[in-house]
Amino acid sequence: MVINDAIYGSYKVENVLKELIESKPVQRLKGVHQGGASYLVNPNWNVTRYEHSIGVMLLVRKLGGSIEEQIAALLHDVSHTAFSHVIDFVLEHENEDYHELIYHHFIKHSEIPAILERNGYQYEDVLLDDAKWTLLEQPAPELCADRVDYTLRDMTRYGQISLEEAHQFLQHLIVIDGKMYLDQLTIAEWFVETYYKEVIGFFMDPLNIYGNDQLAKALKSALQKGLISRSDFLREDDDLLNQVRASKDLEVKSLLNKLHPNVQVLLDEQDYHLHRKGKVRLIDPSVFHHGDLVRVSKLSKQVQAMGEEAYEKSLKGAYVKVLAN
């Protein structure tokens, strides 16, 4: 199997990766949008968990990660439910970690262990301890394949950066002791700015917040009324949405009818209809500078300022006024 990706290029992958990609759990991610309800209010916000999962796998591969780490990368989001993090708002999970809480159970009761076993791998060795996959995951504020891919993928798709800029950034990624760093200060400054365009500019866009809040209200009501169950969240977005829409419940239908591309919202701290705080996401990658690894904030006042501003905005949250829905 040859995989072509606009960001990372073309790669021929091994049979175990081919079988996993073609499996039902991974194929389901084609119908799970990364931004949750965002595509319902802006059809252009349409990146899927499948695209991201393939991208993280390819980035790990590009940086020399083992087949095992590529498998872990491909499957790191496989337990994401329909509409991604919307379920965290439905169930009031402040850490936005529902998919992580169900990950082991999801894997164990899927076809994934059998695929791995017939290719010579044990799922317990590969998938149950992220700590050993240091390209795939790192605690914030460092870089990791997950963080890098969703930033580059969303921001190229949504026109905030060019593919050429993304490709240039990738040329400055280096690996030391199995972890990714940058070799140039200006590139690090560029990525910090781009990351905050993602987690502040996009995640906290008032239209994005409205969409996810409105859908969460509809799904929470549907769940409480028994119109759907938690297991239904393990389907694709549109499957779950169609099940809820098929209900004759007027309250739920009314909530869903307010999700469409003509919604008009804006930020207004004084006169608002909803307030949403998200998970605080900060970035401060280390740069290889004069023979040492140094956090970019220690070298750049620009990065210090961006980090402080992002932290303040995250703590304050977004106050959204609905003009028309």
Secondary structure, 3 states (H helix, E strand, C coil): CEEEECCCEEEECCHHHHHHHHCHHHHHHHHCECCCCHHHHCCCCCCEHHHHHHHHHHHHHHCCCCHHHHHHHHHCCCCCCCCCCHHHHHCCCCCCCHHHHCHHHHHHCCCHHHHHHHCCCCHHHHHCCHHHCCCCCCCCCCCCHHHHHHHHHHHHHCCCCCHHHHHHHHCCEEEECCEEEECCHHHHHHHHHHHHHHHHHHCCCHHHHHHHHHHHHHHHHHHHCCCCCHHHHHCCHHHHHHHHHCCCCHHHHHHHCCCCCCCEEEECCCCCCEEECCCCCCCCCEEEECCEEEEHHHCCHHHHHHHHHHHHHHHHCEEEEEEEC
